[in-house]
Amino acid sequence: MDAKRDEVVRPLANFHLNLWGDQFLVYDEQEEQDGVDQIIASLKGEARKEIRVALDAAEHTNLLKLVDAIQRLGIAYYFEKEINQALLHIYNVYADEWNGGSPSLWFRLLRDKGYYVSCNSFSYYKDNTGSFKDSLTNDVQSLLDLCEATYFREHGEVILDDAHVFTKTHHENIAKDPLRCNSTFSKHVQDALERPIPKRLPRLGAILYIPFYEQQGSHNKSLLKLAKLGFNRLQLLHKKELSQLSKGGKVLMSQRIYLI
């Protein structure tokens, strides 16, 4: 009786068959195109040159736009040093007195990096009565930039609280108006409202942003190509890792080794 009482009873692990089958076991090394690494390296070199040129310019709005595009295309991990240097330079030069274009972009990028810049620059969007200018609703991109910037507000920043309500209300109307917003931009606005930048996984955000960015006439061809190659390259890496894990699991199952 004591022996039976001390016997350890383990539950049977009669799991159902693998839902995915053996599809992840196969990984063809030939899928890795020859010369892709060299192309990626060349494109990264071009991008670094563009960042340096924009950094040395007298006005830094283009630098902000370049950093924003790099981040949203999902290739910021290639340029962490350059992005940190660029944003630190902008903060050191301007502090709270940004006098270039795209103040919303300036505010969002610096707040996101941890630089506490003032929200007073947003008074630019208000008229003499303290209301937001009607002209702002005619510029859908500026309105969207302002909306995205409001997600980096802190408690007590009333102007950003007001801007958040103002921009969301107008965006919901604009996104439904085909005369003011084409289907591509309408989807971009809806995605921004549903999944704001701070609440969006960067990789999933890149999936949404790459096709939108490609439709823009002013897109940077080198960055776009790098984003596509980098994305596909990472997918191949994930596929390779899945193959290795699946093979390892197959070996453990064949040897009846359970990691419990």
C-alpha angles and dihedrals in degrees: 000000000000091000091052091046091053094047113113113230113206121196116246113254098215095157121177119254119285109277091217097048114201098318093115093051093077118078119165112206088201088071086077100088117227113250097018092118090053092049091049091049091050093049091049089053091052091050092050090053091052091050091051092049092049090046092054094048121108092238123041108201090105089052090056091049091049093051091046092052092048092051096045094046088059098244100106090112088071092057108032093130094047093047093049090049093048096050093044089052092051091048092049093048100043107016103176095339102084109170101171131092127286098037090178091057091047091051096046097047094048096043089048090054091050101260108135102220122174123260091217090102088074090072081083087078095054130083129221092279093057094251125122112266116260089224089067091069090059092061105067095182094051089047090052092047090053092048092052091048092056091067088070094057123121132218112290098024094124096175090060092046088055092044091052093055092042096050097042092050093051094042093055089055095042093050089059095047111087091189093062101032130033121222094262095052092040090059090046091053093047091050090051092051094047097041113024116199097257091051096044127092106240094229094051089044089055091054089057097040102047096067091043092049091049090058092056113098092216096054121136106246095202093052092046092051091046091050092053095045092045092049093050091044091055091047089055090050091053090048091052091050091049090051092051092047092047092051091048091050090049091054093049092049092049090052092043091238112157121192098217 
